[in-house]
C-alpha cells in the first residue's frame, strides 16, 4: 500500500510505501489496511529525516517503511 504526503502550499510530495500485510502473503482475502495517527506521524518523521524537503521542487520522493511506519 502507498500513501501520499503533501504539505499545504508545498511543491513536492512524498510517497510512503508499506509492505504487503501478512494475510495477503498467506493467501487470505484482501482487507482494507487500517493506519492510526501514530503510524502516520512516524511516517512523516521518517520521510523528513530521510531527506524529504516539501518546499523543494521536483518529482515525488518514494520511501519504503516497515509495518509500523519507521
PQR file of N, CA, C, O and H, with PARSE charges and radii, in Angstrom:
ATOM      1  N   UNK A   1       0.837  -1.153   0.000 -0.4000 1.5000
ATOM      2  CA  UNK A   1       0.000   0.000   0.000 -0.0000 2.0000
ATOM      3  C   UNK A   1       0.897   1.237   0.000  0.5500 1.7000
ATOM      4  O   UNK A   1       1.949   1.254   0.639 -0.5500 1.4000
ATOM      5  N   UNK A   2       0.476   2.249  -0.711 -0.4000 1.5000
ATOM      6  CA  UNK A   2       1.222   3.502  -0.803 -0.0000 2.0000
ATOM      7  C   UNK A   2       0.309   4.651  -0.408  0.5500 1.7000
ATOM      8  O   UNK A   2      -0.841   4.720  -0.840 -0.5500 1.4000
ATOM      9  H   UNK A   2      -0.379   2.235  -1.230  0.4000 1.0000
ATOM     10  N   UNK A   3       0.834   5.556   0.420 -0.4000 1.5000
ATOM     11  CA  UNK A   3       0.097   6.773   0.744 -0.0000 2.0000
ATOM     12  C   UNK A   3       0.944   7.966   0.314  0.5500 1.7000
ATOM     13  O   UNK A   3       2.173   7.893   0.288 -0.5500 1.4000
ATOM     14  H   UNK A   3       1.769   5.500   0.771  0.4000 1.0000
ATOM     15  N   UNK A   4       0.278   9.053  -0.019 -0.4000 1.5000
ATOM     16  CA  UNK A   4       0.966  10.265  -0.454 -0.0000 2.0000
ATOM     17  C   UNK A   4       0.924  11.290   0.675  0.5500 1.7000
ATOM     18  O   UNK A   4      -0.112  11.493   1.309 -0.5500 1.4000
ATOM     19  H   UNK A   4      -0.720   9.113   0.002  0.4000 1.0000
ATOM     20  N   UNK A   5       2.057  11.928   0.915 -0.4000 1.5000
ATOM     21  CA  UNK A   5       2.154  13.001   1.907 -0.0000 2.0000
ATOM     22  C   UNK A   5       2.394  14.296   1.159  0.5500 1.7000
ATOM     23  O   UNK A   5       3.307  14.386   0.339 -0.5500 1.4000
ATOM     24  H   UNK A   5       2.899  11.764   0.401  0.4000 1.0000
ATOM     25  N   UNK A   6       1.575  15.302   1.439 -0.4000 1.5000
ATOM     26  CA  UNK A   6       1.737  16.603   0.806 -0.0000 2.0000
ATOM     27  C   UNK A   6       1.419  17.679   1.825  0.5500 1.7000
ATOM     28  O   UNK A   6       0.322  17.721   2.381 -0.5500 1.4000
ATOM     29  H   UNK A   6       0.833  15.229   2.105  0.4000 1.0000
ATOM     30  N   UNK A   7       2.381  18.543   2.061 -0.4000 1.5000
ATOM     31  CA  UNK A   7       2.200  19.648   2.999 -0.0000 2.0000
ATOM     32  C   UNK A   7       1.466  20.771   2.284  0.5500 1.7000
ATOM     33  O   UNK A   7       1.638  20.959   1.080 -0.5500 1.4000
ATOM     34  H   UNK A   7       3.272  18.509   1.609  0.4000 1.0000
ATOM     35  N   UNK A   8       0.646  21.518   3.018 -0.4000 1.5000
ATOM     36  CA  UNK A   8      -0.050  22.650   2.410 -0.0000 2.0000
ATOM     37  C   UNK A   8       0.945  23.633   1.830  0.5500 1.7000
ATOM     38  O   UNK A   8       1.985  23.909   2.429 -0.5500 1.4000
ATOM     39  H   UNK A   8       0.506  21.364   3.996  0.4000 1.0000
ATOM     40  N   UNK A   9       0.622  24.156   0.668 -0.4000 1.5000
ATOM     41  CA  UNK A   9       1.448  25.133  -0.046 -0.0000 2.0000
ATOM     42  C   UNK A   9       2.834  24.604  -0.382  0.5500 1.7000
ATOM     43  O   UNK A   9       3.737  25.392  -0.664 -0.5500 1.4000
ATOM     44  H   UNK A   9      -0.223  23.932   0.181  0.4000 1.0000
ATOM     45  N   UNK A  10       3.022  23.300  -0.359 -0.4000 1.5000
ATOM     46  CA  UNK A  10       4.312  22.706  -0.711 -0.0000 2.0000
ATOM     47  C   UNK A  10       4.302  22.313  -2.181  0.5500 1.7000
ATOM     48  O   UNK A  10       3.244  22.215  -2.802 -0.5500 1.4000
ATOM     49  H   UNK A  10       2.289  22.660  -0.129  0.4000 1.0000
ATOM     50  N   UNK A  11       5.487  22.091  -2.725 -0.4000 1.5000
ATOM     51  CA  UNK A  11       5.613  21.774  -4.142 -0.0000 2.0000
ATOM     52  C   UNK A  11       5.989  20.327  -4.404  0.5500 1.7000
ATOM     53  O   UNK A  11       5.875  19.850  -5.533 -0.5500 1.4000
ATOM     54  H   UNK A  11       6.347  22.171  -2.220  0.4000 1.0000
ATOM     55  N   UNK A  12       6.432  19.633  -3.382 -0.4000 1.5000
ATOM     56  CA  UNK A  12       6.910  18.268  -3.581 -0.0000 2.0000
ATOM     57  C   UNK A  12       6.232  17.334  -2.594  0.5500 1.7000
ATOM     58  O   UNK A  12       6.147  17.622  -1.401 -0.5500 1.4000
ATOM     59  H   UNK A  12       6.524  20.021  -2.464  0.4000 1.0000
ATOM     60  N   UNK A  13       5.755  16.216  -3.108 -0.4000 1.5000
ATOM     61  CA  UNK A  13       5.109  15.255  -2.216 -0.0000 2.0000
ATOM     62  C   UNK A  13       6.009  14.056  -1.987  0.5500 1.7000
ATOM     63  O   UNK A  13       6.974  13.828  -2.717 -0.5500 1.4000
ATOM     64  H   UNK A  13       5.824  15.982  -4.077  0.4000 1.0000
ATOM     65  N   UNK A  14       5.674  13.308  -0.971 -0.4000 1.5000
ATOM     66  CA  UNK A  14       6.389  12.074  -0.646 -0.0000 2.0000
ATOM     67  C   UNK A  14       5.411  10.921  -0.719  0.5500 1.7000
ATOM     68  O   UNK A  14       4.276  11.024  -0.252 -0.5500 1.4000
ATOM     69  H   UNK A  14       4.890  13.494  -0.379  0.4000 1.0000
ATOM     70  N   UNK A  15       5.849   9.838  -1.298 -0.4000 1.5000
ATOM     71  CA  UNK A  15       5.057   8.618  -1.327 -0.0000 2.0000
ATOM     72  C   UNK A  15       5.682   7.646  -0.348  0.5500 1.7000
ATOM     73  O   UNK A  15       6.876   7.358  -0.419 -0.5500 1.4000
ATOM     74  H   UNK A  15       6.770   9.754  -1.677  0.4000 1.0000
ATOM     75  N   UNK A  16       4.867   7.142   0.566 -0.4000 1.5000
ATOM     76  CA  UNK A  16       5.335   6.207   1.585 -0.0000 2.0000
ATOM     77  C   UNK A  16       4.738   4.840   1.269  0.5500 1.7000
ATOM     78  O   UNK A  16       3.518   4.679   1.225 -0.5500 1.4000
ATOM     79  H   UNK A  16       3.896   7.376   0.623  0.4000 1.0000
ATOM     80  N   UNK A  17       5.604   3.866   1.051 -0.4000 1.5000
ATOM     81  CA  UNK A  17       5.168   2.520   0.693 -0.0000 2.0000
ATOM     82  C   UNK A  17       5.285   1.592   1.897  0.5500 1.7000
ATOM     83  O   UNK A  17       6.327   1.527   2.550 -0.5500 1.4000
ATOM     84  H   UNK A  17       6.595   3.997   1.086  0.4000 1.0000
ATOM     85  N   UNK A  18       4.209   0.884   2.175 -0.4000 1.5000
ATOM     86  CA  UNK A  18       4.175  -0.110   3.238 -0.0000 2.0000
ATOM     87  C   UNK A  18       4.313  -1.498   2.630  0.5500 1.7000
ATOM     88  O   UNK A  18       3.889  -1.717   1.496 -0.5500 1.4000
ATOM     89  H   UNK A  18       3.363   0.937   1.644  0.4000 1.0000
ATOM     90  N   UNK A  19       4.903  -2.447   3.371 -0.4000 1.5000
ATOM     91  CA  UNK A  19       4.972  -3.823   2.859 -0.0000 2.0000
ATOM     92  C   UNK A  19       3.571  -4.424   2.836  0.5500 1.7000
ATOM     93  O   UNK A  19       2.686  -3.967   3.559 -0.5500 1.4000
ATOM     94  H   UNK A  19       5.247  -2.269   4.293  0.4000 1.0000
ATOM     95  N   UNK A  20       3.366  -5.450   2.004 -0.4000 1.5000
ATOM     96  CA  UNK A  20       2.047  -6.080   1.982 -0.0000 2.0000
ATOM     97  C   UNK A  20       1.761  -6.765   3.313  0.5500 1.7000
ATOM     98  O   UNK A  20       2.664  -7.327   3.932 -0.5500 1.4000
ATOM     99  H   UNK A  20       4.084  -5.822   1.417  0.4000 1.0000
ATOM    100  N   UNK A  21       0.497  -6.718   3.757 -0.4000 1.5000
ATOM    101  CA  UNK A  21       0.151  -7.407   5.015 -0.0000 2.0000
ATOM    102  C   UNK A  21       0.391  -8.906   4.905  0.5500 1.7000
ATOM    103  O   UNK A  21       0.304  -9.487   3.823 -0.5500 1.4000
ATOM    104  H   UNK A  21      -0.237  -6.262   3.254  0.4000 1.0000
ATOM    105  N   UNK A  22       0.687  -9.507   6.016 -0.4000 1.5000
ATOM    106  CA  UNK A  22       0.991 -10.943   6.014 -0.0000 2.0000
ATOM    107  C   UNK A  22      -0.191 -11.788   5.560  0.5500 1.7000
ATOM    108  O   UNK A  22      -0.003 -12.879   5.022 -0.5500 1.4000
ATOM    109  H   UNK A  22       0.758  -9.035   6.895  0.4000 1.0000
ATOM    110  N   UNK A  23      -1.402 -11.294   5.770 -0.4000 1.5000
ATOM    111  CA  UNK A  23      -2.565 -12.083   5.360 -0.0000 2.0000
ATOM    112  C   UNK A  23      -2.617 -12.236   3.839  0.5500 1.7000
ATOM    113  O   UNK A  23      -3.120 -13.242   3.337 -0.5500 1.4000
ATOM    114  H   UNK A  23      -1.555 -10.408   6.207  0.4000 1.0000
ATOM    115  N   UNK A  24      -2.097 -11.239   3.094 -0.4000 1.5000
ATOM    116  CA  UNK A  24      -2.060 -11.369   1.637 -0.0000 2.0000
ATOM    117  C   UNK A  24      -0.999 -12.372   1.212  0.5500 1.7000
ATOM    118  O   UNK A  24      -1.170 -13.082   0.221 -0.5500 1.4000
ATOM    119  H   UNK A  24      -1.689 -10.422   3.501  0.4000 1.0000
ATOM    120  N   UNK A  25       0.095 -12.432   1.960 -0.4000 1.5000
ATOM    121  CA  UNK A  25       1.146 -13.390   1.630 -0.0000 2.0000
ATOM    122  C   UNK A  25       0.699 -14.821   1.891  0.5500 1.7000
ATOM    123  O   UNK A  25       1.206 -15.755   1.271 -0.5500 1.4000
ATOM    124  H   UNK A  25       0.234 -11.856   2.765  0.4000 1.0000
ATOM    125  N   UNK A  26      -0.252 -14.997   2.811 -0.4000 1.5000
ATOM    126  CA  UNK A  26      -0.749 -16.336   3.140 -0.0000 2.0000
ATOM    127  C   UNK A  26      -1.928 -16.732   2.266  0.5500 1.7000
ATOM    128  O   UNK A  26      -2.423 -17.854   2.373 -0.5500 1.4000
ATOM    129  H   UNK A  26      -0.665 -14.238   3.316  0.4000 1.0000
ATOM    130  N   UNK A  27      -2.391 -15.820   1.395 -0.4000 1.5000
ATOM    131  CA  UNK A  27      -3.498 -16.146   0.503 -0.0000 2.0000
ATOM    132  C   UNK A  27      -4.866 -15.850   1.085  0.5500 1.7000
ATOM    133  O   UNK A  27      -5.873 -16.268   0.513 -0.5500 1.4000
ATOM    134  H   UNK A  27      -1.988 -14.909   1.308  0.4000 1.0000
ATOM    135  N   UNK A  28      -4.935 -15.145   2.200 -0.4000 1.5000
ATOM    136  CA  UNK A  28      -6.229 -14.803   2.781 -0.0000 2.0000
ATOM    137  C   UNK A  28      -6.863 -13.660   1.996  0.5500 1.7000
ATOM    138  O   UNK A  28      -6.168 -12.958   1.261 -0.5500 1.4000
ATOM    139  H   UNK A  28      -4.117 -14.805   2.665  0.4000 1.0000
ATOM    140  N   UNK A  29      -8.184 -13.462   2.142 -0.4000 1.5000
ATOM    141  CA  UNK A  29      -8.840 -12.402   1.374 -0.0000 2.0000
ATOM    142  C   UNK A  29      -8.305 -11.018   1.728  0.5500 1.7000
ATOM    143  O   UNK A  29      -7.837 -10.767   2.838 -0.5500 1.4000
ATOM    144  H   UNK A  29      -8.748 -14.032   2.739  0.4000 1.0000
ATOM    145  N   UNK A  30      -8.394 -10.140   0.745 -0.4000 1.5000
ATOM    146  CA  UNK A  30      -7.936  -8.772   0.949 -0.0000 2.0000
ATOM    147  C   UNK A  30      -8.836  -8.042   1.931  0.5500 1.7000
ATOM    148  O   UNK A  30     -10.038  -8.296   2.012 -0.5500 1.4000
ATOM    149  H   UNK A  30      -8.774 -10.344  -0.157  0.4000 1.0000
ATOM    150  N   UNK A  31      -8.238  -7.149   2.658 -0.4000 1.5000
ATOM    151  CA  UNK A  31      -8.978  -6.286   3.564 -0.0000 2.0000
ATOM    152  C   UNK A  31      -8.335  -4.921   3.535  0.5500 1.7000
ATOM    153  O   UNK A  31      -7.187  -4.779   3.112 -0.5500 1.4000
ATOM    154  H   UNK A  31      -7.262  -6.943   2.592  0.4000 1.0000
ATOM    155  N   UNK A  32      -9.047  -3.939   3.972 -0.4000 1.5000
ATOM    156  CA  UNK A  32      -8.500  -2.589   3.963 -0.0000 2.0000
ATOM    157  C   UNK A  32      -7.508  -2.436   5.108  0.5500 1.7000
ATOM    158  O   UNK A  32      -7.810  -2.782   6.250 -0.5500 1.4000
ATOM    159  H   UNK A  32      -9.979  -4.055   4.316  0.4000 1.0000
ATOM    160  N   UNK A  33      -6.330  -1.918   4.798 -0.4000 1.5000
ATOM    161  CA  UNK A  33      -5.301  -1.724   5.808 -0.0000 2.0000
ATOM    162  C   UNK A  33      -5.644  -0.487   6.632  0.5500 1.7000
ATOM    163  O   UNK A  33      -5.871   0.588   6.076 -0.5500 1.4000
ATOM    164  H   UNK A  33      -6.086  -1.637   3.870  0.4000 1.0000
ATOM    165  N   UNK A  34      -5.680  -0.633   7.935 -0.4000 1.5000
ATOM    166  CA  UNK A  34      -6.020   0.469   8.826 -0.0000 2.0000
ATOM    167  C   UNK A  34      -4.743   1.084   9.374  0.5500 1.7000
ATOM    168  O   UNK A  34      -3.888   0.376   9.906 -0.5500 1.4000
ATOM    169  H   UNK A  34      -5.496  -1.506   8.387  0.4000 1.0000
ATOM    170  N   UNK A  35      -4.612   2.397   9.247 -0.4000 1.5000
ATOM    171  CA  UNK A  35      -3.462   3.123   9.772 -0.0000 2.0000
ATOM    172  C   UNK A  35      -3.950   4.113  10.814  0.5500 1.7000
ATOM    173  O   UNK A  35      -4.888   4.872  10.570 -0.5500 1.4000
ATOM    174  H   UNK A  35      -5.307   2.972   8.815  0.4000 1.0000
ATOM    175  N   UNK A  36      -3.309   4.104  11.981 -0.4000 1.5000
ATOM    176  CA  UNK A  36      -3.695   5.044  13.022 -0.0000 2.0000
ATOM    177  C   UNK A  36      -2.841   6.308  12.931  0.5500 1.7000
ATOM    178  O   UNK A  36      -1.886   6.364  12.156 -0.5500 1.4000
ATOM    179  H   UNK A  36      -2.547   3.488  12.179  0.4000 1.0000
ATOM    180  N   UNK A  37      -3.186   7.310  13.716 -0.4000 1.5000
ATOM    181  CA  UNK A  37      -2.487   8.594  13.674 -0.0000 2.0000
ATOM    182  C   UNK A  37      -1.017   8.464  14.055  0.5500 1.7000
ATOM    183  O   UNK A  37      -0.167   9.150  13.487 -0.5500 1.4000
ATOM    184  H   UNK A  37      -3.962   7.264  14.346  0.4000 1.0000
ATOM    185  N   UNK A  38      -0.713   7.598  15.002 -0.4000 1.5000
ATOM    186  CA  UNK A  38       0.677   7.419  15.425 -0.0000 2.0000
ATOM    187  C   UNK A  38       1.529   6.865  14.284  0.5500 1.7000
ATOM    188  O   UNK A  38       2.674   7.283  14.110 -0.5500 1.4000
ATOM    189  H   UNK A  38      -1.403   7.041  15.464  0.4000 1.0000
ATOM    190  N   UNK A  39       0.987   5.935  13.511 -0.4000 1.5000
ATOM    191  CA  UNK A  39       1.723   5.373  12.382 -0.0000 2.0000
ATOM    192  C   UNK A  39       1.972   6.439  11.320  0.5500 1.7000
ATOM    193  O   UNK A  39       3.066   6.512  10.760 -0.5500 1.4000
ATOM    194  H   UNK A  39       0.057   5.595  13.652  0.4000 1.0000
ATOM    195  N   UNK A  40       0.975   7.259  11.041 -0.4000 1.5000
ATOM    196  CA  UNK A  40       1.133   8.335  10.061 -0.0000 2.0000
ATOM    197  C   UNK A  40       2.174   9.336  10.541  0.5500 1.7000
ATOM    198  O   UNK A  40       2.978   9.818   9.743 -0.5500 1.4000
ATOM    199  H   UNK A  40       0.086   7.200  11.495  0.4000 1.0000
ATOM    200  N   UNK A  41       2.172   9.655  11.831 -0.4000 1.5000
ATOM    201  CA  UNK A  41       3.159  10.584  12.382 -0.0000 2.0000
ATOM    202  C   UNK A  41       4.572  10.028  12.229  0.5500 1.7000
ATOM    203  O   UNK A  41       5.499  10.760  11.882 -0.5500 1.4000
ATOM    204  H   UNK A  41       1.519   9.264  12.479  0.4000 1.0000
ATOM    205  N   UNK A  42       4.735   8.726  12.491 -0.4000 1.5000
ATOM    206  CA  UNK A  42       6.051   8.114  12.319 -0.0000 2.0000
ATOM    207  C   UNK A  42       6.485   8.138  10.854  0.5500 1.7000
ATOM    208  O   UNK A  42       7.668   8.307  10.561 -0.5500 1.4000
ATOM    209  H   UNK A  42       3.982   8.131  12.774  0.4000 1.0000
ATOM    210  N   UNK A  43       5.534   7.970   9.934 -0.4000 1.5000
ATOM    211  CA  UNK A  43       5.847   8.027   8.505 -0.0000 2.0000
ATOM    212  C   UNK A  43       6.358   9.411   8.110  0.5500 1.7000
ATOM    213  O   UNK A  43       7.340   9.531   7.378 -0.5500 1.4000
ATOM    214  H   UNK A  43       4.572   7.833  10.172  0.4000 1.0000
ATOM    215  N   UNK A  44       5.691  10.443   8.593 -0.4000 1.5000
ATOM    216  CA  UNK A  44       6.102  11.810   8.267 -0.0000 2.0000
ATOM    217  C   UNK A  44       7.488  12.084   8.833  0.5500 1.7000
ATOM    218  O   UNK A  44       8.344  12.635   8.140 -0.5500 1.4000
ATOM    219  H   UNK A  44       4.893  10.345   9.187  0.4000 1.0000
ATOM    220  N   UNK A  45       7.715  11.701  10.090 -0.4000 1.5000
ATOM    221  CA  UNK A  45       9.032  11.909  10.700 -0.0000 2.0000
ATOM    222  C   UNK A  45      10.119  11.137   9.961  0.5500 1.7000
ATOM    223  O   UNK A  45      11.219  11.650   9.757 -0.5500 1.4000
ATOM    224  H   UNK A  45       7.020  11.254  10.652  0.4000 1.0000
ATOM    225  N   UNK A  46       9.813   9.899   9.558 -0.4000 1.5000
ATOM    226  CA  UNK A  46      10.792   9.091   8.833 -0.0000 2.0000
ATOM    227  C   UNK A  46      11.116   9.710   7.474  0.5500 1.7000
ATOM    228  O   UNK A  46      12.275   9.718   7.060 -0.5500 1.4000
ATOM    229  H   UNK A  46       8.919   9.482   9.724  0.4000 1.0000
ATOM    230  N   UNK A  47      10.102  10.229   6.778 -0.4000 1.5000
ATOM    231  CA  UNK A  47      10.335  10.852   5.476 -0.0000 2.0000
ATOM    232  C   UNK A  47      11.169  12.122   5.623  0.5500 1.7000
ATOM    233  O   UNK A  47      12.076  12.362   4.827 -0.5500 1.4000
ATOM    234  H   UNK A  47       9.161  10.222   7.115  0.4000 1.0000
ATOM    235  N   UNK A  48      10.870  12.931   6.630 -0.4000 1.5000
ATOM    236  CA  UNK A  48      11.638  14.155   6.840 -0.0000 2.0000
ATOM    237  C   UNK A  48      13.086  13.852   7.216  0.5500 1.7000
ATOM    238  O   UNK A  48      14.003  14.522   6.742 -0.5500 1.4000
ATOM    239  H   UNK A  48      10.133  12.736   7.277  0.4000 1.0000
ATOM    240  N   UNK A  49      13.294  12.852   8.059 -0.4000 1.5000
ATOM    241  CA  UNK A  49      14.658  12.521   8.463 -0.0000 2.0000
ATOM    242  C   UNK A  49      15.435  11.854   7.333  0.5500 1.7000
ATOM    243  O   UNK A  49      16.665  11.881   7.333 -0.5500 1.4000
ATOM    244  H   UNK A  49      12.548  12.307   8.445  0.4000 1.0000
ATOM    245  N   UNK A  50      14.736  11.256   6.373 -0.4000 1.5000
ATOM    246  CA  UNK A  50      15.408  10.612   5.244 -0.0000 2.0000
ATOM    247  C   UNK A  50      15.713  11.595   4.120  0.5500 1.7000
ATOM    248  O   UNK A  50      16.310  11.216   3.112 -0.5500 1.4000
ATOM    249  H   UNK A  50      13.737  11.234   6.373  0.4000 1.0000
ATOM    250  N   UNK A  51      15.308  12.858   4.284 -0.4000 1.5000
ATOM    251  CA  UNK A  51      15.697  13.846   3.292 -0.0000 2.0000
ATOM    252  C   UNK A  51      14.574  14.467   2.487  0.5500 1.7000
ATOM    253  O   UNK A  51      14.845  15.197   1.533 -0.5500 1.4000
ATOM    254  H   UNK A  51      14.824  13.165   5.103  0.4000 1.0000
ATOM    255  N   UNK A  52      13.323  14.207   2.833 -0.4000 1.5000
ATOM    256  CA  UNK A  52      12.216  14.825   2.104 -0.0000 2.0000
ATOM    257  C   UNK A  52      12.163  16.312   2.439  0.5500 1.7000
ATOM    258  O   UNK A  52      12.085  16.689   3.608 -0.5500 1.4000
ATOM    259  H   UNK A  52      13.102  13.614   3.608  0.4000 1.0000
ATOM    260  N   UNK A  53      12.205  17.137   1.428 -0.4000 1.5000
ATOM    261  CA  UNK A  53      12.089  18.585   1.588 -0.0000 2.0000
ATOM    262  C   UNK A  53      10.824  19.032   0.875  0.5500 1.7000
ATOM    263  O   UNK A  53      10.837  19.194  -0.345 -0.5500 1.4000
ATOM    264  H   UNK A  53      12.269  16.831   0.478  0.4000 1.0000
ATOM    265  N   UNK A  54       9.721  19.238   1.610 -0.4000 1.5000
ATOM    266  CA  UNK A  54       8.436  19.539   0.984 -0.0000 2.0000
ATOM    267  C   UNK A  54       8.429  20.822   0.155  0.5500 1.7000
ATOM    268  O   UNK A  54       7.661  20.934  -0.800 -0.5500 1.4000
ATOM    269  H   UNK A  54       9.710  19.106   2.601  0.4000 1.0000
ATOM    270  N   UNK A  55       9.265  21.781   0.504 -0.4000 1.5000
ATOM    271  CA  UNK A  55       9.230  23.059  -0.201 -0.0000 2.0000
ATOM    272  C   UNK A  55      10.098  23.072  -1.460  0.5500 1.7000
ATOM    273  O   UNK A  55      10.063  24.041  -2.219 -0.5500 1.4000
ATOM    274  H   UNK A  55       9.890  21.690   1.280  0.4000 1.0000
ATOM    275  N   UNK A  56      10.870  22.020  -1.692 -0.4000 1.5000
ATOM    276  CA  UNK A  56      11.674  21.971  -2.906 -0.0000 2.0000
ATOM    277  C   UNK A  56      10.813  21.513  -4.080  0.5500 1.7000
ATOM    278  O   UNK A  56       9.748  20.926  -3.891 -0.5500 1.4000
ATOM    279  H   UNK A  56      10.898  21.233  -1.076  0.4000 1.0000
ATOM    280  N   UNK A  57      11.282  21.784  -5.274 -0.4000 1.5000
ATOM    281  CA  UNK A  57      10.547  21.377  -6.465 -0.0000 2.0000
ATOM    282  C   UNK A  57      11.093  20.054  -6.964  0.5500 1.7000
ATOM    283  O   UNK A  57      12.241  19.703  -6.688 -0.5500 1.4000
ATOM    284  H   UNK A  57      12.148  22.261  -5.427  0.4000 1.0000
ATOM    285  N   UNK A  58      10.274  19.323  -7.695 -0.4000 1.5000
ATOM    286  CA  UNK A  58      10.742  18.077  -8.288 -0.0000 2.0000
ATOM    287  C   UNK A  58       9.709  16.973  -8.227  0.5500 1.7000
ATOM    288  O   UNK A  58       8.562  17.175  -7.828 -0.5500 1.4000
ATOM    289  H   UNK A  58       9.342  19.607  -7.919  0.4000 1.0000
ATOM    290  N   UNK A  59      10.153  15.808  -8.634 -0.4000 1.5000
ATOM    291  CA  UNK A  59       9.290  14.628  -8.639 -0.0000 2.0000
ATOM    292  C   UNK A  59       8.991  14.198  -7.205  0.5500 1.7000
ATOM    293  O   UNK A  59       9.732  14.544  -6.285 -0.5500 1.4000
ATOM    294  H   UNK A  59      11.085  15.643  -8.959  0.4000 1.0000
ATOM    295  N   UNK A  60       7.910  13.446  -7.015 -0.4000 1.5000
ATOM    296  CA  UNK A  60       7.652  12.899  -5.677 -0.0000 2.0000
ATOM    297  C   UNK A  60       8.786  11.972  -5.236  0.5500 1.7000
ATOM    298  O   UNK A  60       9.376  11.260  -6.048 -0.5500 1.4000
ATOM    299  H   UNK A  60       7.309  13.165  -7.762  0.4000 1.0000
ATOM    300  N   UNK A  61       9.074  11.996  -3.950 -0.4000 1.5000
ATOM    301  CA  UNK A  61      10.110  11.151  -3.375 -0.0000 2.0000
ATOM    302  C   UNK A  61       9.432   9.905  -2.813  0.5500 1.7000
ATOM    303  O   UNK A  61       8.410  10.007  -2.135 -0.5500 1.4000
ATOM    304  H   UNK A  61       8.595  12.575  -3.290  0.4000 1.0000
ATOM    305  N   UNK A  62       9.989   8.744  -3.087 -0.4000 1.5000
ATOM    306  CA  UNK A  62       9.390   7.475  -2.650 -0.0000 2.0000
ATOM    307  C   UNK A  62      10.216   6.914  -1.488  0.5500 1.7000
ATOM    308  O   UNK A  62      11.436   6.777  -1.583 -0.5500 1.4000
ATOM    309  H   UNK A  62      10.820   8.661  -3.638  0.4000 1.0000
ATOM    310  N   UNK A  63       9.524   6.594  -0.394 -0.4000 1.5000
ATOM    311  CA  UNK A  63      10.158   5.995   0.777 -0.0000 2.0000
ATOM    312  C   UNK A  63       9.468   4.681   1.086  0.5500 1.7000
ATOM    313  O   UNK A  63       8.252   4.565   0.937 -0.5500 1.4000
ATOM    314  H   UNK A  63       8.534   6.706  -0.317  0.4000 1.0000
ATOM    315  N   UNK A  64      10.234   3.694   1.513 -0.4000 1.5000
ATOM    316  CA  UNK A  64       9.674   2.417   1.946 -0.0000 2.0000
ATOM    317  C   UNK A  64       9.844   2.316   3.451  0.5500 1.7000
ATOM    318  O   UNK A  64      10.942   2.503   3.975 -0.5500 1.4000
ATOM    319  H   UNK A  64      11.222   3.789   1.633  0.4000 1.0000
ATOM    320  N   UNK A  65       8.750   2.019   4.143 -0.4000 1.5000
ATOM    321  CA  UNK A  65       8.766   1.903   5.598 -0.0000 2.0000
ATOM    322  C   UNK A  65       8.322   0.502   5.993  0.5500 1.7000
ATOM    323  O   UNK A  65       7.817  -0.259   5.168 -0.5500 1.4000
ATOM    324  H   UNK A  65       7.859   1.867   3.716  0.4000 1.0000
ATOM    325  N   UNK A  66       8.518   0.172   7.268 -0.4000 1.5000
ATOM    326  CA  UNK A  66       8.029  -1.115   7.768 -0.0000 2.0000
ATOM    327  C   UNK A  66       6.565  -0.973   8.166  0.5500 1.7000
ATOM    328  O   UNK A  66       5.972   0.089   7.979 -0.5500 1.4000
ATOM    329  H   UNK A  66       8.928   0.790   7.939  0.4000 1.0000
ATOM    330  N   UNK A  67       5.988  -2.018   8.706 -0.4000 1.5000
ATOM    331  CA  UNK A  67       4.561  -2.013   9.038 -0.0000 2.0000
ATOM    332  C   UNK A  67       4.216  -0.999  10.124  0.5500 1.7000
ATOM    333  O   UNK A  67       3.062  -0.584  10.229 -0.5500 1.4000
ATOM    334  H   UNK A  67       6.470  -2.881   8.858  0.4000 1.0000
ATOM    335  N   UNK A  68       5.209  -0.585  10.948 -0.4000 1.5000
ATOM    336  CA  UNK A  68       4.956   0.403  12.000 -0.0000 2.0000
ATOM    337  C   UNK A  68       5.205   1.825  11.532  0.5500 1.7000
ATOM    338  O   UNK A  68       4.979   2.766  12.294 -0.5500 1.4000
ATOM    339  H   UNK A  68       6.146  -0.922  10.863  0.4000 1.0000
ATOM    340  N   UNK A  69       5.661   2.008  10.311 -0.4000 1.5000
ATOM    341  CA  UNK A  69       5.900   3.346   9.792 -0.0000 2.0000
ATOM    342  C   UNK A  69       7.285   3.889  10.043  0.5500 1.7000
ATOM    343  O   UNK A  69       7.508   5.087   9.865 -0.5500 1.4000
ATOM    344  H   UNK A  69       5.845   1.244   9.693  0.4000 1.0000
ATOM    345  N   UNK A  70       8.219   3.061  10.448 -0.4000 1.5000
ATOM    346  CA  UNK A  70       9.602   3.510  10.708 -0.0000 2.0000
ATOM    347  C   UNK A  70      10.456   3.344   9.461  0.5500 1.7000
ATOM    348  O   UNK A  70      11.644   3.666   9.480 -0.5500 1.4000
ATOM    349  H   UNK A  70       8.038   2.089  10.593  0.4000 1.0000
TER
END
